[in-house]
Amino acid sequence: MRNLRTAFGLLTTLPFGMPGDWRPGDSGRAGIWYPLVGVVIGGLTWLIWLALTLYFPPLIVGLLTLLVWVCLTGGLHLDGLADCCDGLLGSATIERRLEIMKDPQLGTFGGIGLTLILMLKAAALSLLAPSSGLAIILAATISRWLILPASLLPLAHMGGMGADFSSGFRRSAIFIIAILPLGLAFLLGMQGFWAVLAALLAAAAVLGLAYTRINGVTGDVFGLLVEVTETVILLSFTIGVK
C-alpha cells in the first residue's frame, strides 16, 4: 500500500499524502499503480463532466471540466509540457536544451504549447457525446500507462524524477497493468481501438522528438507524453462531430 500511496501523492492533489521516508526509486516502484491513479482521476473528472452537462451549455462544460482535471493533478504534467516546449522546440545544443527545461521560467514556446493543449482539451470535452464520456477515463489511464514503457528509453541525464522512476521501475508492470487501458478501450468499441492506436502514434512522436533533441527522456518528457496523449484520445472521439 505504500507504493499506491506514493503514486497518488505524486500524481494527484487528493489527500493521500506522501510517505515520510522517501527512498531512491520510490516513484518507479509506485509506477505499477499509475494507470489505476489515472482511472481515479478520469473517473472523478467524468462524473463532474456528467453532472455539468445537466446544467450548462457545452462550452462551459468543457472549460469547467478541464479546470477540475487540472486541479486534481495540480498541473503536474502541464509543467512538463511547458518545459519540453521551451527546451525541445528551439535551436540549441543538447546541454542548453536540458538547461532550458530545468529553468522554472515560462518561455514563448512553453506558453504557446500550454495554450494550445488547454484549448484543445476544453474544446474536445465540450464536444464529447454522452455515450463517449468514458473516453475521459481512457485518456487519463492510458496516458499514465505510457509512462511505463517510455521509462525504458535512455535517460537524457542522470538526475531528476525521470532517473528516480527508471531506477525503481520493474518491467513486468508494463504488461500486468495494461489490462486497465485495454479493458476501457474494449468497452468503447472500435472508437476505443482507434483512440488507443492514435495515442500510441502520438507517444511514438513525442518520444522520438525527445530522443532526437536530447538523446533520451526526462521527467518533463513524461509530462509532455501524458498531456499530448490525453489530448489525442479526447480529440479522436470528436471526429465526425458537427
ABEGO torsion letter per residue (X at the ends): XAAAAAAAAAABABBAEBBABBBBGAAAAAAAAAAAAAAAAAAAAAAAAAAAAAABBAAAAAAAAAAAAAAAAGGAAAAAAAAAAAAAABBBBAAAAAAAAABABBBAAAAAAAAAAAAAAAAAAAABBAAAAAAAAAAAAAAAAAAAAAAABBBABBBEAAAAAAAABBAAAAAAAAAAAAAAAAAAEAAAAAAAAAAAAAAAAAAAAAAAAAGEBBAAAAAAAAAAAAAAAAAAAABGBX
